[in-house]
Amino acid sequence: MDKDFYKTRDYLIISTAFNDTVRIYQAKTTNLLKDATKNKQFLATSTAALGRTLTATLIMGQMLKGDQSVAVKIDGDGPIGKIVCESDTSGRVMGYVENEGVYLKYNNGKLAVGIGVGAGSLQVVKDLHLKEPFVSSVPLISGEIAEDFTYYFTVSEQIPSAVSLGVLVGLNNEVLASGGFIVQIMPGCQDGTINRVEENIKKIKPISELILANTKPRDIIKMIVGEEEFETLKIMPVEFKCRCSKEMFKKGIKSLGKETILKLIKEDKGAEATCNYCGQKYQFSEEELNELLKK
């Protein structure tokens, strides 16, 4: 990696310590969150909620194998509405929120993501290429997202975990920093080790502040493991990458049925489809809609 890689690129790093009984996933997602929000009218609290969920989903993709994939849906009753994110093992992630225009703050000045998300559930669907996908759902603990993923890992996957997710948004709603880490306790980990790691994590500054300051990833790991030696297993670039295409939306329009397509031709003289994930718009002319009818 060149010397400016960690400053200019988004990344995901997997490390292990304490004889492979503690695994650390850390990610910088500033640029990919910018890409996820650039074609839409995002306000700060919606941006923070999406950024936190994108980071966690991205890391969960690296807990899979081969061409497996994971989808996360946070379904709260707050004004943000649903948050949907998808990732796989390639370092690509995509996601959206139902309502991009939410701006709420607590009295201490921090973005009120918990209020924006509200009460509800966190659902994880993993495509492991088995007969049926793995589906698990847990209630939201706080709506702040990091705590909710911590609860998910502990209850659904029975892996004690510490999850730290953070997003800094500027006065003009620009993304300044985004990222997070997930520390997981593996089988055989000693109680003393768990206590040491927990105490170290309590002392760490908010992860978004560390990313904004261009803190080196190895320095963040040292904050987590202390003086313990650690091994880096993987370093990879990551990105926001949507899988939408005009062909995909053609199939969607065909599924609407003959009567609906005829109505689009007669009343609208065409159709426009917008991707929820990236905001890309696709235009369909009368001729294209008539061609779909023929098929």
Steps between C-alpha positions, in 0.01 A plus 500: 500500500629850417556743786183700429272197459343530845449875461344500154328162465232313685622170641415197707757326717472169686741433786535242773661505845528297820577174315213552255242525779421865423414606146486865396326636191548869430385710208520852367191578292513877448517497121245226450251686720557808285420287195190356670358847570622712207195468272245562775384770740648365822491677834743420781309252717394287203859510374635382836247216521581379150877531553494296819292226340711492183817457706358216709358323194828539312689337789243219523570424134858418598375243750368293206671272248514469122211674325270510803316823577318675782207741514411711804168672560440735791128558526425769758196714568699826501494759221798345317294190424667189360875470446604230252861401424663213310858375476709202400859375529635728225511818708198652328198632688183686411212638703230761544267654757129547446506868602818692419387834640521447877695740720470445874740577787518416868545777757875423509529590132548145372290372213192322637522185291315300767197729477521505121499119483256438787384162631473194280720216377834419341479218247796321342464276194805301390513322166733212583398297192316249711145380441361797691663834592598564860250751642521647849327795662550676833324801655678833483662580834558872452471585132855637517598204280837403658329375815242323288765309304677414826177347624446317170842332506464397863144365473468369144854388423609441861826686443581757771584817307575867546377722217609861449351696208527870430426771245595868508289733286594863428283811523411473131403133536828384348650172621821572695579155638338158519610160623505256784633182652362171624696302759394139543591254773582158356492160674774448757535865595593544867285710734799718580548576131135593459522738795816664363346553157178638649693751711712606203194558281339720766798738478496539121380828349199487265607312190381780269740742673790257456421462130470876452846537656640240256597272788692202362310171511779328694479772765127434539572129541759582768236698685286185503760234585744710703857363507395164357647395165252477214497361148334662200322238291351715226507854360265590218349807331122533527236694309134586461389304196141473382389207284216683327462505121240595241450132425412434863236774496361366171422176681337700777277688256402175325390360836252789540270338245345599169239743637750704699743523208220611268408769753863623509497525121163674475526743795874559550632434147782300658640413841780594736649261756732609782735266687448517877865418564693743281237742371573419134202578275401289201272632224269279294343640185159408357679284243689311770181442700319375190789264436461365855130439430586296192731278708 
